[in-house]
Amino acid sequence: MSSPPDEAALMRRVGWRLVPFLLIAYLFAVIDRVNIGFASIQMNHDIGLSRAAFGLAGGVFFVTYFVFEVPSNLVLQKVGASRWLARIMITWGMVAGATAFVTGPNSFLAMRLLLGVAEAGFFPGVILFLTYWFPSHYRARMMGLFVLSVPASGIVGSPLSGLLLGTEGWLGLHGWQWMFIFEALPAFLMGIVALFWLTDGPASAKWLSAEERTWLAAHLEADRARFAATAVPKMPLWQVLTNPRVLMLTLVCSATVTISAVLGIWQPIIIKSFGVTNLGAGLLNAIPYIAAAIAMVLWGRHSDRTRERVWHNAIPMFIATAAMLATFLTNNLTIVMGLLTLVMVGTYACKGPFWALATEALPASIAAAAIAQINALGSLPGFFASYLIGAIKDATGSYPLAITPIAALCATGAIAVLFLRPKATPA
């Protein structure tokens, strides 16, 4: 197959057009999902939340997120990515902002359930959308850059949330209320912009030349055919849920998703327990995310360059497991920050290689449902883990003991990924 005059330049152009916008959008999705960790510093007292009740509300998001994930991705496939992703952004922005007006445990629980409904489908929708644009040998870095939004949310959101908590009393509202309002606005506005900025695929991209559109569409089709021999075979939709390879991918996904989701909520509280100020907790909370962001970019590029996926998942996951278990050995803030940094590096470095591995293993016929299934089931342990951390902390007073269950899940995922080697490497 002949290449366009400059393939690298074309893919850079596509990357710059799509990935930064999606990265920023998901950055605010994550902020709006986990900023309750900072809000809890003030909000729990104001609306009467115990640690266990907060953990339940923090985790219940994943219940409705799980239920609506697959249907959302199937709708996206039918109506087009630009319109459906825009709808998701607009509605989650509205719900996230409305959380500022909860008055007690029940209303807070209800808003977390609604946020799960509103946001469901965005992440797997973007992963599917990126397969419409990027051949396999670009995916680890591009998907890694997109998922860079998660650690970036800690870098941006942590100090921002800490600062917004200082707006206590403005116009009669608490600082945590202003935090919810201000951090929800970008999602709503970007949802409107998405209708005009995103393009559903190369064929409708007027910002590319006719030659570029034709070449990229043909190259993507050839890439799908090349992986067909080692992918999960075409099957009825109902069989996707029980396919062993899809379930194994789900187990691996659940390990890193649970860690990032749960620590996104609980890490600021763990740091605050050492007696630092709200702003200090925000600044310190950003450090692990900065290291994780750097690791994601470098590790994703290395995975694409070597065309290796399995060990690029397993090694970081083993590192994260060891770092979580090592928190039992120290009560020193500096050392704990170092260990939390290793956890975040291990958790996020494998994100790009994992989704590259998953999309290479799935044919286009089931990709929408399978990607959503992997992310939905992979996210569900976040509900149990968030509640469990709160309950264990209330019962024992120990954060290291409280995070032991997610360390065990991470170790299990690291072992599971070793069984996902392809039967043959595509030529």
Secondary structure, DSSP 8 states (H G I E B T S, - for coil): ----TTHHHHHHHHHHHHHHHHHHHHHHHHHHHHTHHHHHHHHHHHHT--HHHHHHHHHHHHHHHHHHHHHHHHHHHHH-HHHHHHHHHHHHHHHHHHGGG--SHHHHHHHHHHHHHHHTTHHHHHHHHHHTT--HHHHHHHHHHHHTHHHHHHHHHHHHHHHHGGGTTGGG--HHHHHHHHHHHHHHHHHHHHHHH--SSGGG-TTS-HHHHHHHHHHHHHHHHHHTTTS-----HHHHTT-HHHHHHHHHHHHHHHHHHHHHHHHHHHHHTTT--HHHHHHHHHHHHHHHHHHHHHHHHHHHHHT--HHHHHHHHHHHHHHHHHGGG---HHHHHHHHHHHHHHHHHTHHHHHHHHHHTS-HHHHHHHHHHHHHHHHTHHHHHHHHHHHHHHHH--HHHHTHHHHHHHHHHHHHHTT---SS---
